[in-house]
Amino acid sequence: MTAISHRFKRIFVVVVLCAGTWGTLTAWADKSSSGDSNVASATVDVGIIVGDIEKSLEFYTQGLGFREVGTIDVSAQLGKDFGLTSGHAFHVHVLALGEGEGATKVKLMHFKDAPGKSVDNKYIHSTHGINYLTMFVKDLDAAVKGAAAVGARPLAKGPVAIPANIAPGLHLATVRDPDGNMIELIGPRS
């Protein structure tokens, strides 16, 4: 458990693609670093379609500490050729945590002319598919304070201590972004 604990302390952000157990997460981390797969990077970029780009940029940058590192314009034809859209041009705001190629990136997009439908994000079991992001932070209280500064309050009883047999010394708080997507914040309390 010591090696796993040290790995968690070094990781600042991990994107969790589906609900799972801590054992599954650590097994994935061990396998991805062993070179047994065709994965070129242990980092996964996540695209998020948002209802209000300005509110979302504020939440992710000012509330959670991401920084904008670039933008990408995708033409209507290219979006269609990629199979991403039905022929809508779009603009991507690329936000990062960390430095270099291994930095976790969130790509925010908004479609004014083709508004999508919100999924049911009341709980992680409400809808199938990608449901939440998990961020490992250095100071959970500071992370919660940053999120609160842009209107995101912890859900339920958060921050809550994670049982010591799972992750000693760590706590978890869940907040929602402006579109209702859940963000788990995990780290030690100050």
Backbone bond lengths (Angstrom), bond angles and torsions (degrees), N, CA, C in turn:
res aa  C-N    CA-C-N  psi(-1)  N-CA   C-N-CA  omega(-1)  CA-C   N-CA-C  phi
1 M - - - 1.459 - - 1.525 110.68 -
2 T 1.333 118.38 -24.25 1.454 120.55 -178.53 1.518 111.74 -63.26
3 A 1.329 117.84 -45.01 1.472 120.87 179.06 1.514 110.73 -62.69
4 I 1.325 116.85 -38.66 1.460 120.36 178.89 1.516 109.88 -66.31
5 S 1.334 117.75 -43.73 1.465 121.18 179.17 1.522 110.89 -59.41
6 H 1.339 117.16 -43.48 1.463 120.03 178.51 1.521 110.84 -63.85
7 R 1.335 117.45 -38.50 1.463 120.77 178.21 1.520 109.60 -61.86
8 F 1.351 118.11 -44.14 1.463 120.66 179.42 1.513 111.17 -61.13
9 K 1.310 118.24 -38.03 1.464 121.03 -179.22 1.521 110.91 -68.38
10 R 1.343 117.88 -31.96 1.463 120.52 179.76 1.517 112.31 -78.45
11 I 1.303 117.35 -29.05 1.460 120.36 -178.48 1.516 108.37 -79.27
12 F 1.323 117.71 127.03 1.460 120.40 178.23 1.521 110.84 -92.00
13 V 1.315 116.58 -37.87 1.460 119.78 179.56 1.518 108.86 -140.40
14 V 1.304 116.31 133.78 1.452 121.99 172.34 1.509 106.68 -127.57
15 V 1.305 116.97 131.05 1.451 120.22 177.21 1.518 107.16 -92.96
16 V 1.315 116.62 121.15 1.450 121.50 178.72 1.516 107.28 -98.79
17 L 1.315 117.15 120.60 1.445 121.50 -173.81 1.517 113.39 -85.27
18 C 1.290 119.12 -18.00 1.451 120.45 176.08 1.515 108.50 -156.77
19 A 1.307 116.03 162.71 1.460 119.51 179.14 1.518 108.12 -63.68
20 G 1.302 117.06 137.52 1.451 120.60 -179.90 1.502 110.12 -161.25
21 T 1.304 116.38 -169.49 1.451 120.50 -179.39 1.511 109.81 -103.34
22 W 1.319 116.64 164.31 1.464 121.11 176.11 1.514 110.06 -61.60
23 G 1.344 117.41 -35.42 1.457 120.93 178.64 1.516 111.27 -61.94
24 T 1.322 117.04 -41.20 1.462 121.07 178.36 1.518 110.07 -63.64
25 L 1.326 117.20 -42.82 1.458 121.59 179.99 1.519 110.83 -62.37
26 T 1.330 117.86 -46.02 1.454 119.20 -178.15 1.520 110.96 -71.12
27 A 1.341 117.86 -33.86 1.463 120.15 176.70 1.519 110.05 -63.97
28 W 1.342 116.94 -40.59 1.463 120.69 177.21 1.523 110.39 -62.04
29 A 1.336 116.63 -45.62 1.464 120.32 -178.95 1.525 110.38 -61.29
30 D 1.336 117.00 -41.15 1.458 120.17 179.34 1.518 110.99 -65.36
31 K 1.335 118.59 -43.10 1.462 121.81 -178.16 1.529 111.05 -68.44
32 S 1.354 117.29 -42.29 1.454 119.26 -176.04 1.518 111.91 -66.87
33 S 1.319 117.31 -24.82 1.459 119.30 -179.93 1.526 112.00 -90.95
34 S 1.346 117.61 -5.55 1.453 119.81 -175.71 1.525 113.11 -87.96
35 G 1.300 118.62 -10.97 1.450 121.36 179.99 1.518 113.39 82.13
36 D 1.325 119.07 11.24 1.462 122.51 -178.97 1.519 113.46 -82.89
37 S 1.316 118.49 -1.41 1.454 119.44 -176.93 1.522 110.33 -122.30
38 N 1.320 115.82 175.77 1.454 121.84 178.53 1.522 111.39 -93.16
39 V 1.301 117.76 15.99 1.461 122.02 -178.70 1.526 109.11 -77.91
40 A 1.326 116.46 125.86 1.457 121.11 -178.69 1.522 112.43 -82.87
41 S 1.333 116.98 -21.15 1.453 121.22 -178.94 1.517 108.79 -146.30
42 A 1.311 116.90 139.78 1.463 121.03 176.52 1.521 111.14 -78.61
43 T 1.333 116.82 -2.87 1.456 122.02 179.43 1.524 109.49 -94.59
44 V 1.331 116.32 138.00 1.459 122.24 177.08 1.526 107.99 -115.04
45 D 1.341 117.39 127.31 1.458 120.92 173.46 1.525 107.89 -84.78
46 V 1.327 116.93 144.26 1.458 121.20 -177.90 1.518 109.14 -122.64
47 G 1.336 116.74 129.26 1.458 122.24 175.06 1.515 109.53 -96.08
48 I 1.319 116.30 132.63 1.465 121.28 -179.26 1.523 108.26 -127.07
49 I 1.328 116.41 120.70 1.461 121.82 175.07 1.522 106.73 -86.53
50 V 1.331 116.21 127.82 1.464 120.72 -173.23 1.524 111.53 -119.79
51 G 1.319 115.66 157.47 1.458 121.83 178.54 1.517 112.72 -84.87
52 D 1.322 117.96 -29.58 1.466 122.89 -178.94 1.522 107.38 -139.02
53 I 1.317 116.50 104.59 1.458 120.84 -173.87 1.527 112.17 -63.80
54 E 1.326 118.05 -38.60 1.471 120.01 -178.59 1.528 111.19 -65.97
55 K 1.327 117.71 -45.36 1.471 120.64 177.94 1.520 111.11 -62.50
56 S 1.328 116.73 -40.38 1.462 120.46 -179.26 1.523 111.51 -68.46
57 L 1.336 117.46 -41.36 1.466 119.88 176.19 1.524 110.50 -60.20
58 E 1.324 117.11 -43.06 1.469 121.13 178.30 1.527 110.70 -61.66
59 F 1.336 117.08 -45.63 1.462 121.05 -178.95 1.527 111.23 -60.59
60 Y 1.325 116.82 -51.70 1.463 119.69 -174.89 1.525 113.05 -72.46
61 T 1.338 118.50 -33.13 1.465 119.58 -179.68 1.525 111.42 -86.24
62 Q 1.313 117.82 -58.08 1.459 120.60 -176.63 1.523 112.85 -76.76
63 G 1.330 116.80 -35.62 1.454 119.82 -177.26 1.509 114.45 -81.80
64 L 1.352 117.10 -40.53 1.465 119.78 -175.31 1.522 114.53 -111.22
65 G 1.327 118.14 -9.85 1.461 119.93 175.18 1.517 116.89 92.59
66 F 1.338 118.20 10.50 1.460 119.78 173.23 1.525 107.94 -69.69
67 R 1.331 117.26 160.05 1.467 121.01 173.15 1.521 107.75 -129.01
68 E 1.321 115.49 144.00 1.457 119.08 179.79 1.523 108.40 -76.07
69 V 1.333 116.86 125.55 1.464 121.81 -176.80 1.522 112.90 -113.76
70 G 1.326 116.45 -3.54 1.454 118.53 178.42 1.504 111.72 170.01
71 T 1.313 114.12 171.83 1.459 121.02 176.25 1.526 107.88 -135.96
72 I 1.315 115.50 154.90 1.455 121.66 179.07 1.526 107.51 -135.81
73 D 1.317 117.16 130.63 1.455 121.60 173.20 1.524 108.20 -103.23
74 V 1.315 116.16 126.94 1.461 121.90 -179.69 1.525 107.21 -115.00
75 S 1.328 116.54 123.38 1.463 120.34 -179.42 1.519 110.09 -70.20
76 A 1.330 115.21 161.15 1.467 120.76 178.70 1.525 110.84 -57.90
77 Q 1.331 117.23 -42.79 1.463 120.29 -178.44 1.524 111.40 -67.29
78 L 1.327 116.60 -43.72 1.458 119.36 -179.57 1.525 111.23 -65.41
79 G 1.337 117.35 -41.08 1.459 120.68 176.23 1.515 111.37 -58.37
80 K 1.322 115.92 -40.13 1.467 121.59 178.06 1.527 110.82 -69.52
81 D 1.343 117.06 -44.12 1.464 121.03 179.95 1.535 111.63 -61.95
82 F 1.333 116.70 -36.04 1.464 121.04 177.58 1.526 111.88 -71.47
83 G 1.332 116.80 -19.52 1.459 120.41 -175.52 1.523 112.36 84.70
84 L 1.330 117.42 13.75 1.462 121.49 -178.69 1.525 112.97 -87.08
85 T 1.340 116.93 -33.67 1.462 120.98 -178.90 1.529 109.34 -132.97
86 S 1.322 113.72 170.46 1.462 119.23 176.21 1.523 111.01 -94.01
87 G 1.317 116.72 21.22 1.459 121.35 178.20 1.512 112.94 114.65
88 H 1.304 117.49 36.95 1.471 122.27 178.59 1.523 109.14 -115.37
89 A 1.322 115.70 130.91 1.463 120.48 172.74 1.522 107.65 -71.07
90 F 1.334 116.37 151.37 1.462 118.05 176.48 1.513 111.55 -151.82
91 H 1.319 114.09 160.61 1.459 123.90 -178.27 1.525 107.10 -116.43
92 V 1.321 116.48 132.13 1.462 121.95 -178.01 1.522 108.97 -111.96
93 H 1.333 115.97 127.82 1.467 122.39 171.59 1.523 106.11 -97.68
94 V 1.335 117.12 116.48 1.460 121.09 -179.42 1.524 108.35 -96.23
95 L 1.339 115.48 119.66 1.461 122.35 -179.93 1.520 108.53 -114.24
96 A 1.334 117.27 145.55 1.462 120.33 -177.49 1.514 111.72 -134.33
97 L 1.320 113.81 152.63 1.464 123.51 167.63 1.513 105.70 -118.65
98 G 1.305 116.78 126.85 1.455 119.85 -178.22 1.515 110.52 94.74
99 E 1.318 113.82 -176.61 1.463 120.92 -176.51 1.523 110.18 -121.69
100 G 1.296 116.28 155.29 1.458 121.69 171.69 1.512 114.49 77.97
101 E 1.328 114.15 -170.81 1.461 121.76 -175.88 1.528 112.87 -63.76
102 G 1.317 117.71 -28.50 1.461 121.21 -177.89 1.514 114.37 -84.42
103 A 1.330 117.81 0.80 1.468 120.25 -179.18 1.527 109.89 -65.95
104 T 1.307 115.80 139.77 1.465 120.10 175.18 1.514 108.15 -72.44
105 K 1.331 115.91 136.28 1.460 120.72 -178.42 1.524 110.78 -123.92
106 V 1.319 114.14 138.19 1.461 122.75 172.54 1.515 105.70 -116.03
107 K 1.332 116.07 131.05 1.459 121.13 -178.93 1.524 108.06 -112.23
108 L 1.339 116.54 112.72 1.458 122.07 -178.19 1.524 110.06 -95.68
109 M 1.331 115.47 133.86 1.466 121.58 179.63 1.523 109.35 -136.81
110 H 1.330 115.10 148.34 1.465 121.70 178.35 1.527 108.36 -135.39
111 F 1.331 116.63 135.66 1.460 121.96 -179.81 1.531 108.66 -117.18
112 K 1.343 116.74 93.98 1.468 120.41 179.87 1.519 111.87 -62.77
113 D 1.337 116.61 -40.27 1.463 120.62 -174.99 1.533 113.07 -87.06
114 A 1.315 117.66 -2.48 1.471 120.70 -179.94 1.526 109.02 -146.81
115 P 1.347 116.18 65.45 1.471 117.91 -177.29 1.522 110.92 -62.87
116 G 1.302 115.51 133.65 1.461 120.85 179.33 1.516 111.19 -87.11
117 K 1.314 114.58 -178.64 1.456 121.75 177.78 1.518 108.90 -101.06
118 S 1.298 116.13 141.11 1.459 120.17 175.07 1.517 109.06 -76.16
119 V 1.324 115.65 144.59 1.460 120.07 175.13 1.523 108.47 -89.57
120 D 1.309 116.19 164.74 1.458 121.61 178.33 1.526 108.02 -80.06
121 N 1.324 116.25 102.14 1.461 121.92 179.96 1.523 112.49 -106.70
122 K 1.330 117.04 24.67 1.464 118.09 -179.35 1.523 110.63 -57.69
123 Y 1.334 116.16 -46.18 1.462 122.24 176.84 1.521 107.64 -135.72
124 I 1.308 117.85 163.80 1.466 119.25 -178.14 1.519 111.98 -68.17
125 H 1.320 118.22 -19.22 1.466 120.64 179.21 1.529 112.42 -92.12
126 S 1.332 118.31 1.26 1.467 121.63 -175.86 1.523 113.91 -71.95
127 T 1.320 117.96 -29.70 1.456 122.77 -175.97 1.518 109.33 -141.41
128 H 1.312 117.67 141.55 1.466 120.84 174.88 1.518 109.35 -73.65
129 G 1.306 117.01 154.79 1.453 121.82 175.85 1.516 112.23 110.78
130 I 1.301 115.10 -164.89 1.463 120.55 -179.23 1.520 107.63 -71.40
131 N 1.323 116.09 125.54 1.456 119.69 -171.53 1.517 116.23 -118.29
132 Y 1.301 118.84 -27.48 1.454 117.76 -176.81 1.519 111.20 -159.40
133 L 1.330 115.00 163.61 1.458 122.55 173.87 1.521 107.24 -109.20
134 T 1.318 116.68 147.26 1.455 121.31 173.69 1.519 107.27 -116.98
135 M 1.320 116.21 127.06 1.463 121.75 177.69 1.513 108.60 -117.54
136 F 1.325 116.64 126.72 1.455 121.34 173.48 1.522 106.24 -92.57
137 V 1.329 116.35 123.22 1.460 121.89 -174.52 1.522 110.35 -118.14
138 K 1.311 115.67 158.82 1.466 121.38 179.98 1.522 111.70 -76.50
139 D 1.333 117.73 -32.25 1.464 122.85 -176.97 1.523 107.67 -141.72
140 L 1.327 117.02 104.75 1.459 120.69 -176.03 1.521 111.93 -63.41
141 D 1.327 117.64 -40.05 1.461 119.15 -179.22 1.530 111.15 -62.67
142 A 1.335 117.44 -39.29 1.467 120.68 177.25 1.530 110.41 -66.31
143 A 1.331 117.65 -39.06 1.464 121.01 179.08 1.520 110.93 -64.93
144 V 1.328 117.23 -42.67 1.473 121.59 178.47 1.524 109.61 -64.82
145 K 1.314 117.03 -40.14 1.471 120.95 178.60 1.532 110.66 -64.05
146 G 1.320 117.43 -41.55 1.462 121.23 178.14 1.521 111.76 -62.90
147 A 1.328 116.11 -43.29 1.465 120.18 178.43 1.525 110.64 -65.49
148 A 1.330 116.93 -39.98 1.465 121.30 -179.77 1.526 111.06 -64.74
149 A 1.332 117.22 -31.53 1.464 121.20 -179.61 1.527 112.08 -62.87
150 V 1.334 117.17 -21.90 1.464 120.72 177.40 1.530 111.35 -113.31
151 G 1.336 115.68 21.58 1.461 120.90 171.21 1.512 117.26 93.70
152 A 1.317 118.98 6.68 1.473 121.15 -179.11 1.520 110.04 -102.10
153 R 1.298 116.33 114.75 1.466 122.42 179.87 1.530 109.66 -102.77
154 P 1.336 117.58 150.31 1.466 119.63 177.10 1.530 111.47 -60.03
155 L 1.322 115.40 143.81 1.458 121.61 176.47 1.522 110.07 -83.24
156 A 1.309 115.61 156.46 1.464 123.61 174.44 1.525 111.16 51.71
157 K 1.320 117.43 -123.71 1.462 121.50 -174.49 1.528 112.89 -100.78
158 G 1.325 118.37 9.17 1.464 121.50 -173.95 1.510 114.04 -60.68
159 P 1.324 116.78 151.32 1.456 129.39 -6.04 1.539 111.97 -70.89
160 V 1.321 114.92 142.83 1.458 122.21 -179.45 1.524 108.23 -125.25
161 A 1.337 116.68 139.75 1.460 121.20 178.08 1.534 109.61 -66.33
162 I 1.318 116.10 134.83 1.465 121.72 172.84 1.526 105.89 -80.88
163 P 1.321 118.57 135.53 1.473 119.37 -179.64 1.528 111.97 -50.43
164 A 1.323 115.76 138.25 1.466 122.14 -175.49 1.520 112.92 -58.81
165 N 1.328 118.42 -29.24 1.465 119.61 179.74 1.531 111.86 -74.74
166 I 1.329 117.88 -11.36 1.470 121.92 178.22 1.525 110.50 -100.25
167 A 1.319 116.74 -52.94 1.468 121.21 -177.69 1.530 108.49 -151.89
168 P 1.317 116.96 86.36 1.463 120.36 -176.02 1.525 112.85 -59.48
169 G 1.340 115.26 132.77 1.463 121.24 175.93 1.516 115.43 82.53
170 L 1.339 117.85 -0.54 1.454 119.89 -178.50 1.522 110.97 -105.76
171 H 1.326 114.21 150.79 1.463 122.46 177.90 1.522 108.11 -125.32
172 L 1.339 116.58 162.82 1.460 121.90 -179.08 1.520 110.09 -132.66
173 A 1.315 115.38 135.99 1.464 122.37 171.94 1.519 106.75 -133.29
174 T 1.322 117.06 138.77 1.457 121.83 178.30 1.517 108.64 -111.72
175 V 1.342 116.77 132.37 1.467 122.97 176.17 1.522 107.50 -125.48
176 R 1.317 116.61 169.93 1.465 121.94 176.99 1.529 110.01 -118.56
177 D 1.343 115.74 142.48 1.457 119.94 173.86 1.533 108.20 -79.39
178 P 1.331 119.10 177.83 1.470 120.04 -177.00 1.528 115.20 -59.23
179 D 1.333 118.33 -20.85 1.461 121.14 178.10 1.523 112.85 -96.47
180 G 1.326 117.13 5.16 1.458 121.05 177.78 1.510 114.48 90.29
181 N 1.336 118.70 3.33 1.463 121.09 177.98 1.528 109.97 -70.56
182 M 1.326 115.99 137.85 1.462 120.57 -178.61 1.522 111.36 -82.17
183 I 1.330 114.57 138.83 1.449 122.77 174.50 1.517 106.40 -125.37
184 E 1.343 117.41 117.43 1.461 121.36 173.95 1.514 108.17 -85.83
185 L 1.306 117.31 129.69 1.450 122.97 175.34 1.528 106.46 -110.50
186 I 1.321 118.02 122.40 1.470 122.21 -177.12 1.512 109.03 -126.84
187 G 1.334 115.77 130.59 1.456 119.85 176.78 1.506 111.25 174.56
188 P 1.321 116.60 179.08 1.465 120.43 177.10 1.529 110.11 -75.80
189 R 1.313 115.74 152.88 1.464 120.16 175.75 1.510 109.62 -89.83
190 S 1.320 116.16 149.39 1.463 119.75 -179.42 1.510 111.73 -82.97
